Amino acid sequence: MHTQQDAFAALRYRDFSIVTINQFCLTIAILIQEIIVAYSLYQITKDPLTLGLIGLAEAIPFIALSLWGGYFADRFNKQTIMKICLFFAIPLPVVLWYLFHLHGLNEITTSTLAWGIYSVVFCLGIIRGFYNPSATSLKPFLIPKEIYANGATWTTIGWQSGVILGPMLGGFMLAGLGRETSLISVAIFLSICFILINFLQKRQFPKMETTKVLDSLGDGFRFIWKTKIVLWAISLDLVSVLFGGVIALLPIFAEDILKVGPEGLGYLRAAPSIGALLTMIALTKFPPTQHAWRNMLLAVAGFGCFTLLFAYSNSMWLSLFALAMTGACDSISVVVRQTILQIFPPENMRGRVAAVNGMFVSSSNELGAFESGLAAKYMGPIMATVFGGGVTLLVVTLSWLKTKDLFSVDITRRSEDDKA
């Protein structure tokens, strides 16, 4: 009982703290790079579709390899896989630096620059396909079951803190230090992540029950399909992020609609995470796991409503508020979903379940970026955002009608029963 009331319970475990700090640094690195690449490429091309193609270039290998990433996470040592992935990620921002440098010297065309960027992002998608299932499925092994909700909250706080600082740093560094110096800083952050993972204690993990590769790959799908709350939690988040997300369009809003430049883009990109972080701090004391399904549906509905508010805003301050509230709503949904995904799957299947979740939810950010870029090209950025918010509210309504039996599921009690 004491650990459930302790807001810092998960952080009192050394390796969990290391992994949380690692996630914070990794998020900063990725988002500094994202801000620099997206803003610079849109500024050069003025084509919204280029923003969507960045997301698509990362999503294709990530989706294709996530199941194999989950298989590897359950078959081999998760910590070793994370080290290998980070080692190969470190040179990627240096390659981006070189591409922009050549373009600045007029030694490569804009088309060659764009395809070079897509290629680097494609490589990042390959790395993520193996890294994410190992990193996600590692966390439940670092803390006791009774504080999974607290751990999910701190994991999200670490991530959201990085999502706040990363874009702001990216925007200010791009404006003040220039593109090339900023990209070198990304390689430094990735190096720190690699060092941190090497400080983790060595540990053994439960082995898979089957050695047949194809059967093993399908286990994650079969488990999710027969576990209704897991299936609907993943589906709800997938559709809302796929259609409701506006992150990919923020360079357009910053440059052409609100006219606030790269610094303003940094603030806009950070705003959802500021709202999320403040909410997460409250959730360490008041976890949303009681009446979990009701809370998740309300949170996703709020996400859709504030997306519509952002679409129609012409004020920087109102836009920041709307984005902050989308982050606040999303954070509640994330904590509920992460807790469900830690409690329900068996220990020796968590990597594969995390991989399927990653395929459909994590990749929906990149596929959503492509959808947003495509919609903005043909509908305009404002109507594309309105469309996304409307689809999100429609999906919440459908989910409420189809999942009324899940309102009675007590995931807190299940965690306690598993412990017993």
Order of alpha helices (4+ residues) and beta strands (2+ residues): alpha-alpha-alpha-alpha-alpha-alpha-alpha-alpha-alpha-alpha-alpha-alpha-alpha-alpha-alpha-alpha-alpha
